Amino acid sequence: MMKKLVMKFCSAIVFSTSVLAFAGSGLAQQQNNANRATASGWFKTCNDRDGSKVCNVQFRVVASNGANLTTLNLVEITGKVERRVFQIVVPTGRSLPQGIVLQVDGKRATTIPYLFCRAQGCNAEVRLDDNLVNVFKRGGSLEIATVNFQGQNNPVPITLKGFTAAYDGPPVKREDPAARQQNLADQLKKKAEELENQNSGSSN
């Protein structure tokens, strides 16, 4: 019963990222979009579900076309179910044996194996512990690297600035995620317009 509840909570987290999920536009296009990515910054949300409290500290990197490049979730479940999970969601088309490689401040790298892949993306997941949280708190930058099926390395840089404030601080208000999402969409639209103007100028 507990295992089913845990899987239900984790599935809900995965589903919440599918709004920005990889749209299957091609790996070459995805790699180009990585150069024009927009990051959400670190933020925390909490909600009550089936007698437990689920808090998630999250960071998203989204391409200019809206495709999800990387989503990090640090999930803590308390109450009826007790569990801590560190989860990474990346696009499909990955070479699964290599796993996902994490490196903080250019130091020793850690590999997390993939757990499963769905249409929304591929997930890697390990137990969240205080050691990982403290490494993130002390760090300045994080690199998430995957290898696509063509054997190409796809590193995604993520700032750790703001992580401690999000992790230790209160969750954002219920309406804030929608406002944050709209702000992210506005930024993507602005970048797309700037890119279009640049392309128009270069063609003249």
Secondary structure, DSSP 4 states (H G I P E B T S, - for coil): -HHHHHHHHHHHHHHHHGGG------HHHHHHHHTT-EE---EEEEEEETTEEEEEEEEEEE-TTS-EEEEEEEEEEEESS-EEEEEEEE-SSB-GGG-EEEEETT-S-EEE-EEEEETTEEEEEEE--HHHHHHHHH-SEEEEEEEBTTS-EEEEEEE-TTHHHHHHSPPPPTTHHHHHHHHHHHHHHHHHHHHHHHHHHHH-
